[in-house]
Amino acid sequence: METDTWPIIVGMVFGGLFAAPLAAVLRKKLHARTLLVLVGTLIIITKSLQSLPGDRHLMGNSTEKGLKE
C-alpha cells in the first residue's frame, strides 16, 4: 500500500510554523530543565498511546509489523 506523502509534509510544515514561535515563548518563560521534563513526558505519553493494542486508531498505523488484525 502506497501512502500519499504530500498531506503529511504539509501538516509537518504548518505544525512547525505554529510550534516554533510557541517554543520560543516557552523558552523565555521556563527553565531548560522544566522544558526537558515536559518534552520527555510528552514523548513517553505519545509512545504509550501508540503501543496500546486496543487503541491503535489514536496514533500510528494499524498495519505496523506485529499489529496486523
PyMOL Python script that loads the backbone (N, CA, C, O; Angstrom):
from pymol import cmd

cmd.read_pdbstr("""\
ATOM      1  N   MET A   1       0.842  -1.165   0.000  1.00  0.00           N
ATOM      2  CA  MET A   1       0.000   0.000   0.000  1.00  0.00           C
ATOM      3  C   MET A   1       0.897   1.241   0.000  1.00  0.00           C
ATOM      4  O   MET A   1       1.776   1.396   0.848  1.00  0.00           O
ATOM      5  N   GLU A   2       0.654   2.100  -0.955  1.00  0.00           N
ATOM      6  CA  GLU A   2       1.448   3.317  -1.067  1.00  0.00           C
ATOM      7  C   GLU A   2       0.697   4.483  -0.433  1.00  0.00           C
ATOM      8  O   GLU A   2      -0.510   4.631  -0.625  1.00  0.00           O
ATOM      9  N   THR A   3       1.408   5.295   0.312  1.00  0.00           N
ATOM     10  CA  THR A   3       0.808   6.425   1.005  1.00  0.00           C
ATOM     11  C   THR A   3       1.135   7.715   0.273  1.00  0.00           C
ATOM     12  O   THR A   3       2.270   7.928  -0.154  1.00  0.00           O
ATOM     13  N   ASP A   4       0.132   8.576   0.132  1.00  0.00           N
ATOM     14  CA  ASP A   4       0.359   9.896  -0.445  1.00  0.00           C
ATOM     15  C   ASP A   4       1.060  10.753   0.611  1.00  0.00           C
ATOM     16  O   ASP A   4       0.495  11.006   1.675  1.00  0.00           O
ATOM     17  N   THR A   5       2.269  11.195   0.332  1.00  0.00           N
ATOM     18  CA  THR A   5       3.078  11.875   1.347  1.00  0.00           C
ATOM     19  C   THR A   5       2.860  13.379   1.420  1.00  0.00           C
ATOM     20  O   THR A   5       3.255  14.000   2.407  1.00  0.00           O
ATOM     21  N   TRP A   6       2.247  13.983   0.416  1.00  0.00           N
ATOM     22  CA  TRP A   6       2.094  15.441   0.443  1.00  0.00           C
ATOM     23  C   TRP A   6       1.264  15.947   1.618  1.00  0.00           C
ATOM     24  O   TRP A   6       1.652  16.946   2.223  1.00  0.00           O
ATOM     25  N   PRO A   7       0.148  15.321   1.976  1.00  0.00           N
ATOM     26  CA  PRO A   7      -0.576  15.807   3.164  1.00  0.00           C
ATOM     27  C   PRO A   7       0.260  15.718   4.443  1.00  0.00           C
ATOM     28  O   PRO A   7       0.147  16.568   5.326  1.00  0.00           O
ATOM     29  N   ILE A   8       1.088  14.696   4.533  1.00  0.00           N
ATOM     30  CA  ILE A   8       1.956  14.559   5.704  1.00  0.00           C
ATOM     31  C   ILE A   8       2.982  15.684   5.739  1.00  0.00           C
ATOM     32  O   ILE A   8       3.229  16.278   6.789  1.00  0.00           O
ATOM     33  N   ILE A   9       3.574  15.973   4.587  1.00  0.00           N
ATOM     34  CA  ILE A   9       4.581  17.037   4.507  1.00  0.00           C
ATOM     35  C   ILE A   9       3.970  18.392   4.832  1.00  0.00           C
ATOM     36  O   ILE A   9       4.547  19.169   5.591  1.00  0.00           O
ATOM     37  N   VAL A  10       2.798  18.679   4.257  1.00  0.00           N
ATOM     38  CA  VAL A  10       2.121  19.956   4.516  1.00  0.00           C
ATOM     39  C   VAL A  10       1.765  20.078   5.996  1.00  0.00           C
ATOM     40  O   VAL A  10       1.914  21.149   6.586  1.00  0.00           O
ATOM     41  N   GLY A  11       1.297  18.989   6.594  1.00  0.00           N
ATOM     42  CA  GLY A  11       0.980  19.011   8.022  1.00  0.00           C
ATOM     43  C   GLY A  11       2.199  19.278   8.884  1.00  0.00           C
ATOM     44  O   GLY A  11       2.117  20.006   9.873  1.00  0.00           O
ATOM     45  N   MET A  12       3.333  18.692   8.514  1.00  0.00           N
ATOM     46  CA  MET A  12       4.567  18.930   9.268  1.00  0.00           C
ATOM     47  C   MET A  12       5.019  20.388   9.136  1.00  0.00           C
ATOM     48  O   MET A  12       5.470  20.989  10.112  1.00  0.00           O
ATOM     49  N   VAL A  13       4.901  20.951   7.939  1.00  0.00           N
ATOM     50  CA  VAL A  13       5.316  22.347   7.728  1.00  0.00           C
ATOM     51  C   VAL A  13       4.434  23.287   8.546  1.00  0.00           C
ATOM     52  O   VAL A  13       4.948  24.154   9.253  1.00  0.00           O
ATOM     53  N   PHE A  14       3.113  23.127   8.460  1.00  0.00           N
ATOM     54  CA  PHE A  14       2.218  24.007   9.216  1.00  0.00           C
ATOM     55  C   PHE A  14       2.362  23.791  10.723  1.00  0.00           C
ATOM     56  O   PHE A  14       2.262  24.744  11.497  1.00  0.00           O
ATOM     57  N   GLY A  15       2.594  22.554  11.140  1.00  0.00           N
ATOM     58  CA  GLY A  15       2.836  22.302  12.557  1.00  0.00           C
ATOM     59  C   GLY A  15       4.086  23.011  13.049  1.00  0.00           C
ATOM     60  O   GLY A  15       4.108  23.555  14.153  1.00  0.00           O
ATOM     61  N   GLY A  16       5.131  23.001  12.221  1.00  0.00           N
ATOM     62  CA  GLY A  16       6.360  23.698  12.577  1.00  0.00           C
ATOM     63  C   GLY A  16       6.192  25.205  12.627  1.00  0.00           C
ATOM     64  O   GLY A  16       6.806  25.881  13.452  1.00  0.00           O
ATOM     65  N   LEU A  17       5.351  25.731  11.732  1.00  0.00           N
ATOM     66  CA  LEU A  17       5.102  27.174  11.731  1.00  0.00           C
ATOM     67  C   LEU A  17       4.443  27.637  13.020  1.00  0.00           C
ATOM     68  O   LEU A  17       4.700  28.748  13.484  1.00  0.00           O
ATOM     69  N   PHE A  18       3.599  26.798  13.598  1.00  0.00           N
ATOM     70  CA  PHE A  18       2.946  27.163  14.857  1.00  0.00           C
ATOM     71  C   PHE A  18       3.774  26.765  16.073  1.00  0.00           C
ATOM     72  O   PHE A  18       3.739  27.448  17.097  1.00  0.00           O
ATOM     73  N   ALA A  19       4.512  25.675  15.971  1.00  0.00           N
ATOM     74  CA  ALA A  19       5.258  25.185  17.128  1.00  0.00           C
ATOM     75  C   ALA A  19       6.506  26.015  17.420  1.00  0.00           C
ATOM     76  O   ALA A  19       6.866  26.188  18.585  1.00  0.00           O
ATOM     77  N   ALA A  20       7.167  26.527  16.400  1.00  0.00           N
ATOM     78  CA  ALA A  20       8.417  27.266  16.616  1.00  0.00           C
ATOM     79  C   ALA A  20       8.207  28.546  17.440  1.00  0.00           C
ATOM     80  O   ALA A  20       8.945  28.762  18.402  1.00  0.00           O
ATOM     81  N   PRO A  21       7.234  29.399  17.103  1.00  0.00           N
ATOM     82  CA  PRO A  21       7.030  30.584  17.951  1.00  0.00           C
ATOM     83  C   PRO A  21       6.583  30.235  19.371  1.00  0.00           C
ATOM     84  O   PRO A  21       6.973  30.893  20.335  1.00  0.00           O
ATOM     85  N   LEU A  22       5.764  29.197  19.484  1.00  0.00           N
ATOM     86  CA  LEU A  22       5.331  28.767  20.815  1.00  0.00           C
ATOM     87  C   LEU A  22       6.522  28.293  21.638  1.00  0.00           C
ATOM     88  O   LEU A  22       6.619  28.605  22.825  1.00  0.00           O
ATOM     89  N   ALA A  23       7.418  27.551  21.024  1.00  0.00           N
ATOM     90  CA  ALA A  23       8.614  27.078  21.728  1.00  0.00           C
ATOM     91  C   ALA A  23       9.503  28.245  22.148  1.00  0.00           C
ATOM     92  O   ALA A  23      10.101  28.212  23.224  1.00  0.00           O
ATOM     93  N   ALA A  24       9.593  29.262  21.320  1.00  0.00           N
ATOM     94  CA  ALA A  24      10.407  30.434  21.672  1.00  0.00           C
ATOM     95  C   ALA A  24       9.835  31.156  22.886  1.00  0.00           C
ATOM     96  O   ALA A  24      10.586  31.586  23.761  1.00  0.00           O
ATOM     97  N   VAL A  25       8.535  31.289  22.947  1.00  0.00           N
ATOM     98  CA  VAL A  25       7.890  31.953  24.090  1.00  0.00           C
ATOM     99  C   VAL A  25       8.077  31.115  25.353  1.00  0.00           C
ATOM    100  O   VAL A  25       8.403  31.641  26.418  1.00  0.00           O
ATOM    101  N   LEU A  26       7.866  29.797  25.220  1.00  0.00           N
ATOM    102  CA  LEU A  26       8.048  28.933  26.383  1.00  0.00           C
ATOM    103  C   LEU A  26       9.488  28.950  26.878  1.00  0.00           C
ATOM    104  O   LEU A  26       9.732  28.884  28.083  1.00  0.00           O
ATOM    105  N   ARG A  27      10.438  29.037  25.962  1.00  0.00           N
ATOM    106  CA  ARG A  27      11.853  29.055  26.351  1.00  0.00           C
ATOM    107  C   ARG A  27      12.192  30.293  27.171  1.00  0.00           C
ATOM    108  O   ARG A  27      13.022  30.242  28.079  1.00  0.00           O
ATOM    109  N   LYS A  28      11.545  31.394  26.844  1.00  0.00           N
ATOM    110  CA  LYS A  28      11.807  32.621  27.611  1.00  0.00           C
ATOM    111  C   LYS A  28      11.206  32.548  29.010  1.00  0.00           C
ATOM    112  O   LYS A  28      11.736  33.148  29.945  1.00  0.00           O
ATOM    113  N   LYS A  29      10.100  31.816  29.159  1.00  0.00           N
ATOM    114  CA  LYS A  29       9.390  31.814  30.432  1.00  0.00           C
ATOM    115  C   LYS A  29       9.767  30.655  31.353  1.00  0.00           C
ATOM    116  O   LYS A  29       9.599  30.758  32.568  1.00  0.00           O
ATOM    117  N   LEU A  30      10.274  29.553  30.795  1.00  0.00           N
ATOM    118  CA  LEU A  30      10.566  28.365  31.596  1.00  0.00           C
ATOM    119  C   LEU A  30      12.060  28.049  31.574  1.00  0.00           C
ATOM    120  O   LEU A  30      12.772  28.413  30.638  1.00  0.00           O
ATOM    121  N   HIS A  31      12.514  27.372  32.613  1.00  0.00           N
ATOM    122  CA  HIS A  31      13.901  26.938  32.674  1.00  0.00           C
ATOM    123  C   HIS A  31      14.117  25.752  31.737  1.00  0.00           C
ATOM    124  O   HIS A  31      13.170  25.051  31.381  1.00  0.00           O
ATOM    125  N   ALA A  32      15.346  25.539  31.350  1.00  0.00           N
ATOM    126  CA  ALA A  32      15.681  24.455  30.420  1.00  0.00           C
ATOM    127  C   ALA A  32      15.313  23.090  31.004  1.00  0.00           C
ATOM    128  O   ALA A  32      14.804  22.231  30.285  1.00  0.00           O
ATOM    129  N   ARG A  33      15.559  22.885  32.268  1.00  0.00           N
ATOM    130  CA  ARG A  33      15.242  21.586  32.887  1.00  0.00           C
ATOM    131  C   ARG A  33      13.736  21.313  32.851  1.00  0.00           C
ATOM    132  O   ARG A  33      13.317  20.184  32.599  1.00  0.00           O
ATOM    133  N   THR A  34      12.929  22.335  33.099  1.00  0.00           N
ATOM    134  CA  THR A  34      11.478  22.174  33.046  1.00  0.00           C
ATOM    135  C   THR A  34      11.027  21.787  31.644  1.00  0.00           C
ATOM    136  O   THR A  34      10.173  20.916  31.481  1.00  0.00           O
ATOM    137  N   LEU A  35      11.593  22.426  30.643  1.00  0.00           N
ATOM    138  CA  LEU A  35      11.253  22.097  29.262  1.00  0.00           C
ATOM    139  C   LEU A  35      11.663  20.669  28.910  1.00  0.00           C
ATOM    140  O   LEU A  35      10.931  19.964  28.216  1.00  0.00           O
ATOM    141  N   LEU A  36      12.831  20.246  29.388  1.00  0.00           N
ATOM    142  CA  LEU A  36      13.279  18.874  29.134  1.00  0.00           C
ATOM    143  C   LEU A  36      12.318  17.855  29.747  1.00  0.00           C
ATOM    144  O   LEU A  36      12.013  16.837  29.127  1.00  0.00           O
ATOM    145  N   VAL A  37      11.849  18.124  30.948  1.00  0.00           N
ATOM    146  CA  VAL A  37      10.902  17.220  31.596  1.00  0.00           C
ATOM    147  C   VAL A  37       9.582  17.200  30.826  1.00  0.00           C
ATOM    148  O   VAL A  37       9.003  16.131  30.632  1.00  0.00           O
ATOM    149  N   LEU A  38       9.099  18.359  30.387  1.00  0.00           N
ATOM    150  CA  LEU A  38       7.847  18.426  29.624  1.00  0.00           C
ATOM    151  C   LEU A  38       7.948  17.673  28.300  1.00  0.00           C
ATOM    152  O   LEU A  38       7.035  16.929  27.940  1.00  0.00           O
ATOM    153  N   VAL A  39       9.035  17.858  27.582  1.00  0.00           N
ATOM    154  CA  VAL A  39       9.216  17.179  26.298  1.00  0.00           C
ATOM    155  C   VAL A  39       9.353  15.673  26.511  1.00  0.00           C
ATOM    156  O   VAL A  39       8.760  14.890  25.769  1.00  0.00           O
ATOM    157  N   GLY A  40      10.114  15.268  27.498  1.00  0.00           N
ATOM    158  CA  GLY A  40      10.262  13.848  27.789  1.00  0.00           C
ATOM    159  C   GLY A  40       8.934  13.202  28.160  1.00  0.00           C
ATOM    160  O   GLY A  40       8.639  12.091  27.720  1.00  0.00           O
ATOM    161  N   THR A  41       8.136  13.887  28.961  1.00  0.00           N
ATOM    162  CA  THR A  41       6.819  13.384  29.335  1.00  0.00           C
ATOM    163  C   THR A  41       5.913  13.260  28.122  1.00  0.00           C
ATOM    164  O   THR A  41       5.193  12.272  27.980  1.00  0.00           O
ATOM    165  N   LEU A  42       5.946  14.253  27.252  1.00  0.00           N
ATOM    166  CA  LEU A  42       5.134  14.213  26.034  1.00  0.00           C
ATOM    167  C   LEU A  42       5.519  13.025  25.150  1.00  0.00           C
ATOM    168  O   LEU A  42       4.648  12.349  24.602  1.00  0.00           O
ATOM    169  N   ILE A  43       6.812  12.775  25.013  1.00  0.00           N
ATOM    170  CA  ILE A  43       7.276  11.642  24.207  1.00  0.00           C
ATOM    171  C   ILE A  43       6.823  10.321  24.824  1.00  0.00           C
ATOM    172  O   ILE A  43       6.365   9.429  24.109  1.00  0.00           O
ATOM    173  N   ILE A  44       6.945  10.191  26.125  1.00  0.00           N
ATOM    174  CA  ILE A  44       6.532   8.959  26.796  1.00  0.00           C
ATOM    175  C   ILE A  44       5.027   8.729  26.631  1.00  0.00           C
ATOM    176  O   ILE A  44       4.598   7.604  26.376  1.00  0.00           O
ATOM    177  N   ILE A  45       4.233   9.779  26.774  1.00  0.00           N
ATOM    178  CA  ILE A  45       2.779   9.630  26.631  1.00  0.00           C
ATOM    179  C   ILE A  45       2.404   9.231  25.214  1.00  0.00           C
ATOM    180  O   ILE A  45       1.580   8.336  25.028  1.00  0.00           O
ATOM    181  N   THR A  46       2.990   9.875  24.208  1.00  0.00           N
ATOM    182  CA  THR A  46       2.625   9.547  22.830  1.00  0.00           C
ATOM    183  C   THR A  46       3.062   8.132  22.460  1.00  0.00           C
ATOM    184  O   THR A  46       2.330   7.431  21.762  1.00  0.00           O
ATOM    185  N   LYS A  47       4.225   7.703  22.908  1.00  0.00           N
ATOM    186  CA  LYS A  47       4.662   6.336  22.623  1.00  0.00           C
ATOM    187  C   LYS A  47       3.807   5.322  23.377  1.00  0.00           C
ATOM    188  O   LYS A  47       3.558   4.231  22.864  1.00  0.00           O
ATOM    189  N   SER A  48       3.355   5.657  24.576  1.00  0.00           N
ATOM    190  CA  SER A  48       2.484   4.755  25.324  1.00  0.00           C
ATOM    191  C   SER A  48       1.143   4.600  24.622  1.00  0.00           C
ATOM    192  O   SER A  48       0.626   3.487  24.530  1.00  0.00           O
ATOM    193  N   LEU A  49       0.577   5.681  24.131  1.00  0.00           N
ATOM    194  CA  LEU A  49      -0.685   5.613  23.391  1.00  0.00           C
ATOM    195  C   LEU A  49      -0.524   4.801  22.115  1.00  0.00           C
ATOM    196  O   LEU A  49      -1.435   4.079  21.710  1.00  0.00           O
ATOM    197  N   GLN A  50       0.621   4.921  21.494  1.00  0.00           N
ATOM    198  CA  GLN A  50       0.870   4.197  20.252  1.00  0.00           C
ATOM    199  C   GLN A  50       0.986   2.699  20.490  1.00  0.00           C
ATOM    200  O   GLN A  50       0.681   1.910  19.596  1.00  0.00           O
ATOM    201  N   SER A  51       1.418   2.292  21.676  1.00  0.00           N
ATOM    202  CA  SER A  51       1.651   0.880  21.940  1.00  0.00           C
ATOM    203  C   SER A  51       0.438   0.165  22.520  1.00  0.00           C
ATOM    204  O   SER A  51       0.478  -1.055  22.678  1.00  0.00           O
ATOM    205  N   LEU A  52      -0.646   0.882  22.845  1.00  0.00           N
ATOM    206  CA  LEU A  52      -1.834   0.225  23.379  1.00  0.00           C
ATOM    207  C   LEU A  52      -2.514  -0.582  22.283  1.00  0.00           C
ATOM    208  O   LEU A  52      -2.822  -0.036  21.224  1.00  0.00           O
ATOM    209  N   PRO A  53      -2.757  -1.874  22.512  1.00  0.00           N
ATOM    210  CA  PRO A  53      -3.318  -2.712  21.442  1.00  0.00           C
ATOM    211  C   PRO A  53      -4.756  -2.365  21.087  1.00  0.00           C
ATOM    212  O   PRO A  53      -5.129  -2.490  19.920  1.00  0.00           O
ATOM    213  N   GLY A  54      -5.571  -1.941  22.026  1.00  0.00           N
ATOM    214  CA  GLY A  54      -6.967  -1.643  21.745  1.00  0.00           C
ATOM    215  C   GLY A  54      -7.194  -0.256  21.184  1.00  0.00           C
ATOM    216  O   GLY A  54      -8.275   0.023  20.665  1.00  0.00           O
ATOM    217  N   ASP A  55      -6.225   0.607  21.271  1.00  0.00           N
ATOM    218  CA  ASP A  55      -6.391   1.992  20.840  1.00  0.00           C
ATOM    219  C   ASP A  55      -5.482   2.334  19.678  1.00  0.00           C
ATOM    220  O   ASP A  55      -4.875   3.404  19.659  1.00  0.00           O
ATOM    221  N   ARG A  56      -5.382   1.450  18.721  1.00  0.00           N
ATOM    222  CA  ARG A  56      -4.500   1.697  17.581  1.00  0.00           C
ATOM    223  C   ARG A  56      -4.966   2.858  16.727  1.00  0.00           C
ATOM    224  O   ARG A  56      -4.165   3.450  16.004  1.00  0.00           O
ATOM    225  N   HIS A  57      -6.240   3.196  16.794  1.00  0.00           N
ATOM    226  CA  HIS A  57      -6.748   4.295  15.979  1.00  0.00           C
ATOM    227  C   HIS A  57      -6.295   5.660  16.501  1.00  0.00           C
ATOM    228  O   HIS A  57      -6.379   6.649  15.774  1.00  0.00           O
ATOM    229  N   LEU A  58      -5.816   5.734  17.748  1.00  0.00           N
ATOM    230  CA  LEU A  58      -5.399   7.015  18.305  1.00  0.00           C
ATOM    231  C   LEU A  58      -4.133   7.544  17.649  1.00  0.00           C
ATOM    232  O   LEU A  58      -4.042   8.728  17.323  1.00  0.00           O
ATOM    233  N   MET A  59      -3.164   6.669  17.458  1.00  0.00           N
ATOM    234  CA  MET A  59      -1.890   7.089  16.887  1.00  0.00           C
ATOM    235  C   MET A  59      -1.285   5.946  16.109  1.00  0.00           C
ATOM    236  O   MET A  59      -1.471   4.784  16.469  1.00  0.00           O
ATOM    237  N   GLY A  60      -0.573   6.252  15.059  1.00  0.00           N
ATOM    238  CA  GLY A  60       0.153   5.243  14.329  1.00  0.00           C
ATOM    239  C   GLY A  60      -0.708   4.500  13.317  1.00  0.00           C
ATOM    240  O   GLY A  60      -1.900   4.765  13.163  1.00  0.00           O
ATOM    241  N   ASN A  61      -0.076   3.579  12.648  1.00  0.00           N
ATOM    242  CA  ASN A  61      -0.715   2.811  11.599  1.00  0.00           C
ATOM    243  C   ASN A  61      -1.092   1.444  12.146  1.00  0.00           C
ATOM    244  O   ASN A  61      -0.263   0.786  12.774  1.00  0.00           O
ATOM    245  N   SER A  62      -2.325   1.001  11.921  1.00  0.00           N
ATOM    246  CA  SER A  62      -2.780  -0.266  12.472  1.00  0.00           C
ATOM    247  C   SER A  62      -2.181  -1.460  11.756  1.00  0.00           C
ATOM    248  O   SER A  62      -2.336  -2.593  12.210  1.00  0.00           O
ATOM    249  N   THR A  63      -1.494  -1.226  10.636  1.00  0.00           N
ATOM    250  CA  THR A  63      -0.897  -2.345   9.909  1.00  0.00           C
ATOM    251  C   THR A  63       0.604  -2.423  10.125  1.00  0.00           C
ATOM    252  O   THR A  63       1.319  -3.012   9.314  1.00  0.00           O
ATOM    253  N   GLU A  64       1.090  -1.832  11.219  1.00  0.00           N
ATOM    254  CA  GLU A  64       2.506  -1.914  11.531  1.00  0.00           C
ATOM    255  C   GLU A  64       2.868  -3.361  11.828  1.00  0.00           C
ATOM    256  O   GLU A  64       2.003  -4.176  12.147  1.00  0.00           O
ATOM    257  N   LYS A  65       4.140  -3.667  11.722  1.00  0.00           N
ATOM    258  CA  LYS A  65       4.609  -5.029  11.970  1.00  0.00           C
ATOM    259  C   LYS A  65       4.210  -5.477  13.371  1.00  0.00           C
ATOM    260  O   LYS A  65       4.481  -4.797  14.361  1.00  0.00           O
ATOM    261  N   GLY A  66       3.572  -6.619  13.431  1.00  0.00           N
ATOM    262  CA  GLY A  66       3.161  -7.164  14.723  1.00  0.00           C
ATOM    263  C   GLY A  66       1.785  -6.720  15.170  1.00  0.00           C
ATOM    264  O   GLY A  66       1.295  -7.211  16.188  1.00  0.00           O
ATOM    265  N   LEU A  67       1.147  -5.823  14.462  1.00  0.00           N
ATOM    266  CA  LEU A  67      -0.167  -5.330  14.854  1.00  0.00           C
ATOM    267  C   LEU A  67      -1.220  -5.634  13.804  1.00  0.00           C
ATOM    268  O   LEU A  67      -2.233  -4.938  13.735  1.00  0.00           O
ATOM    269  N   LYS A  68      -1.012  -6.640  12.998  1.00  0.00           N
ATOM    270  CA  LYS A  68      -1.976  -6.971  11.955  1.00  0.00           C
ATOM    271  C   LYS A  68      -3.205  -7.601  12.575  1.00  0.00           C
ATOM    272  O   LYS A  68      -3.109  -8.361  13.539  1.00  0.00           O
ATOM    273  N   GLU A  69      -4.361  -7.280  12.017  1.00  0.00           N
ATOM    274  CA  GLU A  69      -5.618  -7.819  12.539  1.00  0.00           C
ATOM    275  C   GLU A  69      -5.968  -9.103  11.865  1.00  0.00           C
ATOM    276  O   GLU A  69      -6.997  -9.703  12.178  1.00  0.00           O
TER     277      GLU A  69
END
""", "prot")
cmd.dss("prot")
cmd.show_as("cartoon", "prot")
cmd.util.cbc("prot")
cmd.orient("prot")
